[in-house]
Amino acid sequence: MSSLSQIQRATCAKFGASYVAVDERLKLGITKAFDPTQYPINGLHHPPERDTTGWYIWSGQKFLEDPDFWVPLHVFHLHDRGLEFMKYLGLGPGWRFLIAPGYEDVWFDSKLLDI
């Protein structure tokens, strides 16, 4: 079985992105109501800052900029849950993903670098 870092490296290679290891002791932003069965699953990666990875993950169609929409969560809390989006966390700042059953979209968005 492949390690998560090998899977993340393969995902990066598939999309022509450099692999950037995520420090599992850092936090990402995830919605309070995150549900891995509610699609699509979305992720965007801002540059890391202080004790955060820069990743924001949400499920469903809604994206709110309201600070109460997000909760910080250490990456290591997600590591062993087999969540499908974990394979994208090796993508560097500026990358986004949107996944659903039978659908995968991954792209670079330079606007994410200017926050």
Backbone hydrogen bonds, N-H to C=O, Kabsch-Sander energy under -0.5 kcal/mol:
donor,donor_aa,acceptor,acceptor_aa,energy
7,I,3,S,-2.1
8,Q,4,L,-2.8
9,R,5,S,-2.3
10,A,6,Q,-2.2
11,T,7,I,-2.1
12,C,8,Q,-2.4
13,A,9,R,-2.5
14,K,10,A,-2.2
15,F,11,T,-1.2
15,F,12,C,-0.5
16,G,13,A,-1.1
17,A,12,C,-2.9
20,V,90,G,-3.0
24,E,22,V,-0.7
26,L,23,D,-2.0
27,K,51,D,-2.2
28,L,73,L,-2.4
29,G,55,W,-3.0
30,I,71,V,-2.3
31,T,57,I,-1.4
32,K,69,F,-1.7
34,F,31,T,-1.7
38,Q,35,D,-2.3
39,Y,37,T,-0.7
41,I,99,I,-2.7
42,N,40,P,-0.5
42,N,58,W,-3.3
43,G,97,F,-2.2
44,L,56,Y,-2.0
45,H,95,W,-1.7
46,H,44,L,-0.6
46,H,54,G,-2.9
49,E,52,T,-0.7
52,T,49,E,-2.0
53,T,27,K,-3.5
54,G,27,K,-0.5
56,Y,44,L,-2.3
57,I,29,G,-2.7
58,W,42,N,-2.0
60,G,38,Q,-0.6
60,G,40,P,-2.5
69,F,66,D,-2.2
70,W,67,P,-1.1
71,V,30,I,-2.7
73,L,28,L,-2.1
75,V,26,L,-2.5
76,F,24,E,-2.2
77,H,74,H,-1.6
78,L,75,V,-2.2
79,H,75,V,-1.1
81,R,78,L,-1.8
82,G,79,H,-0.5
83,L,78,L,-0.6
86,M,83,L,-1.7
87,K,84,E,-1.0
88,Y,85,F,-2.1
89,L,86,M,-1.2
91,L,88,Y,-2.1
92,G,18,S,-0.7
94,G,45,H,-3.6
95,W,92,G,-1.6
96,R,107,W,-2.6
97,F,43,G,-2.3
98,L,105,D,-2.3
99,I,41,I,-2.5
100,A,103,Y,-2.2
103,Y,100,A,-2.8
105,D,98,L,-2.3
107,W,96,R,-1.6
109,D,94,G,-3.9
112,L,109,D,-2.0
113,L,110,S,-1.7
114,D,111,K,-1.1
115,I,113,L,-0.9
